[in-house]
Amino acid sequence: MNVTKHTTRLAIRSLVIALAAGLVPVVAATTAAEAAPYCGITWGSAAKSSATMVPGPLTNVRAGRHTCFDRLVVDVRGSAPGYTVKYVSNVFTEGRGTVVPLRGGAKLLVVTRAPAYTSTGASSYHPANRRELVDVTGYTTFRQVAWAGTFEGQTSIGLGVRARLPFRAFTIHDATGSHLVIDVAHHW
């Protein structure tokens, strides 16, 4: 056996003994990319909510793709609505309580504290297909957007996503009305 192999074996044996005895700390190597959150996203996956209730009706549901997240937008006439957005095991219809089938590994319940009908009771939002409010084919995170109903001044939507991923929810108001925005990250 040559001297180099013998020295290497002794060094490895000494290191193993020192690690086992706790004399040498084990330090995990982490690159800057591993340490930084995905795209700087620090949203988390806990429920988000705002209690404001508005009379202005829901008028549209749409979606968009971005570099780091998929976005769902719920348009409302008038003031910004309150909302609750949270991961659930199942989404149920408003009033009846039947399960809304959703594709994806996780389900987000999106409750907008605005009705989908006017003050006279006329429908303000007419989805062509209640099971596919928005075509999200090819999206990175979204798998399905489905209608869960409107009842007693609030409207629910089921959002099927690829997995339980970080998300944020917020409202904005502009010249066209108010918008509830839900962004779901592509990765953790």
C-alpha positions as CSV (number, residue, x, y, z in Angstrom):
1,M,0.0,0.0,0.0
2,N,1.4,3.4,-0.9
3,V,1.8,6.2,1.6
4,T,-0.8,8.5,0.0
5,K,-3.6,5.9,0.2
6,H,-2.6,5.0,3.8
7,T,-2.6,8.7,4.8
8,T,-6.0,9.3,3.2
9,R,-7.5,6.3,4.9
10,L,-6.2,7.5,8.3
11,A,-7.6,11.0,7.7
12,I,-11.0,9.7,6.8
13,R,-11.1,7.3,9.8
14,S,-10.1,10.2,12.1
15,L,-12.8,12.5,10.6
16,V,-15.5,9.8,11.0
17,I,-14.5,9.2,14.6
18,A,-14.5,13.0,15.3
19,L,-17.9,13.4,13.7
20,A,-19.4,10.5,15.7
21,A,-18.0,11.9,18.9
22,G,-19.5,15.3,18.1
23,L,-16.1,17.0,18.0
24,V,-16.6,18.4,14.5
25,P,-19.8,20.1,13.6
26,V,-21.6,19.0,10.5
27,V,-22.4,22.0,8.3
28,A,-24.7,21.7,5.4
29,A,-23.5,23.6,2.3
30,T,-26.2,25.9,0.9
31,T,-25.9,27.9,-2.3
32,A,-27.3,31.5,-2.4
33,A,-30.1,30.2,-4.8
34,E,-31.1,27.6,-2.2
35,A,-31.1,30.1,0.6
36,A,-33.2,32.7,-1.2
37,P,-37.0,32.3,-1.6
38,Y,-38.3,31.5,-5.0
39,C,-38.5,34.7,-7.0
40,G,-38.2,36.6,-3.7
41,I,-41.7,35.2,-2.7
42,T,-42.3,35.0,1.1
43,W,-46.1,34.7,1.1
44,G,-46.7,31.4,2.8
45,S,-49.8,29.2,2.5
46,A,-51.9,30.3,5.5
47,A,-55.4,31.8,5.0
48,K,-55.7,35.4,4.0
49,S,-58.8,37.5,4.6
50,S,-60.4,40.9,4.8
51,A,-63.8,41.4,6.4
52,T,-65.2,44.2,4.2
53,M,-68.6,43.5,2.7
54,V,-69.7,45.4,-0.4
55,P,-73.0,45.7,-2.3
56,G,-71.3,46.1,-5.7
57,P,-71.7,42.8,-7.7
58,L,-69.1,40.5,-9.1
59,T,-68.8,41.0,-12.8
60,N,-66.0,38.8,-14.1
61,V,-63.4,36.2,-13.3
62,R,-60.1,36.0,-15.3
63,A,-56.6,34.6,-15.0
64,G,-53.1,35.4,-16.2
65,R,-49.7,33.8,-16.3
66,H,-46.6,35.5,-14.8
67,T,-42.9,34.5,-14.5
68,C,-43.1,33.4,-10.9
69,F,-46.9,32.9,-10.3
70,D,-50.3,32.3,-11.8
71,R,-52.9,35.0,-11.1
72,L,-56.7,34.9,-10.6
73,V,-58.6,38.2,-10.7
74,V,-62.2,38.6,-9.6
75,D,-63.7,41.9,-10.9
76,V,-66.4,43.7,-8.8
77,R,-68.3,46.9,-9.6
78,G,-67.8,49.5,-7.0
79,S,-65.7,49.3,-3.8
80,A,-63.1,46.7,-3.1
81,P,-64.6,43.6,-1.6
82,G,-63.6,41.6,1.5
83,Y,-62.4,38.1,1.0
84,T,-61.2,34.8,2.5
85,V,-58.8,32.7,0.5
86,K,-57.6,29.5,2.1
87,Y,-56.5,25.9,1.4
88,V,-59.3,23.4,2.1
89,S,-59.8,19.6,1.7
90,N,-62.9,20.3,-0.4
91,V,-64.7,23.3,-1.8
92,F,-68.5,23.2,-1.3
93,T,-71.3,25.0,-3.1
94,E,-72.9,28.0,-1.4
95,G,-76.3,27.2,0.1
96,R,-76.5,23.5,-0.9
97,G,-73.1,22.3,0.4
98,T,-72.3,19.9,-2.4
99,V,-68.7,19.1,-3.3
100,V,-67.2,21.1,-6.2
101,P,-64.9,18.7,-8.0
102,L,-61.5,20.3,-8.7
103,R,-58.4,19.0,-10.5
104,G,-55.0,19.5,-8.9
105,G,-53.1,18.4,-5.8
106,A,-54.5,21.2,-3.6
107,K,-57.7,23.3,-3.5
108,L,-58.1,26.9,-2.7
109,L,-61.5,28.3,-1.6
110,V,-61.9,31.9,-2.8
111,V,-64.8,33.7,-1.1
112,T,-65.5,37.2,-2.3
113,R,-67.7,39.3,0.1
114,A,-69.7,40.6,-2.9
115,P,-72.8,39.0,-4.5
116,A,-73.0,37.9,-8.1
117,Y,-76.3,39.6,-8.5
118,T,-77.5,43.2,-8.6
119,S,-79.6,45.0,-6.0
120,T,-82.7,44.0,-8.1
121,G,-81.7,40.3,-8.0
122,A,-80.6,40.1,-11.6
123,S,-77.4,38.0,-12.2
124,S,-74.3,40.1,-12.7
125,Y,-72.0,37.3,-13.8
126,H,-72.9,34.6,-16.3
127,P,-70.2,32.0,-16.6
128,A,-70.5,30.0,-19.8
129,N,-69.3,26.9,-18.0
130,R,-69.5,26.7,-14.2
131,R,-66.8,24.0,-14.1
132,E,-64.3,26.0,-16.1
133,L,-64.8,29.7,-15.4
134,V,-61.4,30.4,-17.0
135,D,-59.4,28.3,-19.4
136,V,-56.1,27.6,-17.4
137,T,-54.8,25.0,-19.8
138,G,-51.0,25.2,-19.9
139,Y,-50.7,27.2,-16.7
140,T,-47.8,26.3,-14.4
141,T,-49.8,26.2,-11.1
142,F,-53.5,26.5,-11.9
143,R,-55.4,23.4,-12.8
144,Q,-59.1,24.5,-12.7
145,V,-61.3,27.5,-11.7
146,A,-64.9,26.4,-10.9
147,W,-68.0,28.2,-9.7
148,A,-69.2,27.4,-6.1
149,G,-72.1,29.8,-6.1
150,T,-73.4,33.0,-4.6
151,F,-75.5,33.2,-1.5
152,E,-76.4,35.9,1.1
153,G,-74.1,38.5,-0.4
154,Q,-71.0,36.4,-0.9
155,T,-69.6,34.5,-3.9
156,S,-67.4,31.4,-3.8
157,I,-65.0,30.0,-6.3
158,G,-62.9,26.8,-6.2
159,L,-59.3,27.1,-7.5
160,G,-57.6,23.8,-8.2
161,V,-53.8,24.1,-8.0
162,R,-50.9,21.8,-8.7
163,A,-49.8,21.6,-5.0
164,R,-50.1,23.5,-1.8
165,L,-48.0,26.5,-2.7
166,P,-47.5,30.0,-1.3
167,F,-50.1,32.5,-2.3
168,R,-51.2,36.1,-1.6
169,A,-54.5,37.8,-1.9
170,F,-55.2,41.6,-2.1
171,T,-57.6,44.1,-3.6
172,I,-57.0,47.0,-5.9
173,H,-59.4,49.8,-7.1
174,D,-59.0,51.6,-10.4
175,A,-61.2,53.4,-13.0
176,T,-62.8,50.1,-14.1
177,G,-63.9,49.0,-10.6
178,S,-62.3,46.8,-7.9
179,H,-60.4,43.6,-8.2
180,L,-59.7,40.8,-5.8
181,V,-56.3,39.4,-6.9
182,I,-55.0,35.9,-5.9
183,D,-51.4,35.0,-6.9
184,V,-50.2,31.4,-6.4
185,A,-46.4,30.8,-6.7
186,H,-45.1,28.2,-9.1
187,H,-42.7,26.9,-6.5
188,W,-41.7,27.3,-2.8
